[in-house]
Amino acid sequence: MSHHKLTQHQIDQQDMIDNAIYHFIQSINPSDKEISWDIEMIGEVRDVLRGWFVNRLNLVKEQDFYPYL
């Protein structure tokens, strides 16, 4: 069975991760300036977290952390 698109569960997982990272960035922002949604910044943070969860701590497989095609 080949997968040519993400399942709704996989999309929900991506959204949960990206939104959690964005909210984390907002919560530790030391200034009173708004930080806009920036998928490049979110992606860099996600890559670091993926490295820890997947490679360093061996908690989950990469697809389970942030599914992709």
Beta strands, then each sheet from edge to edge (+ up, - down):
end
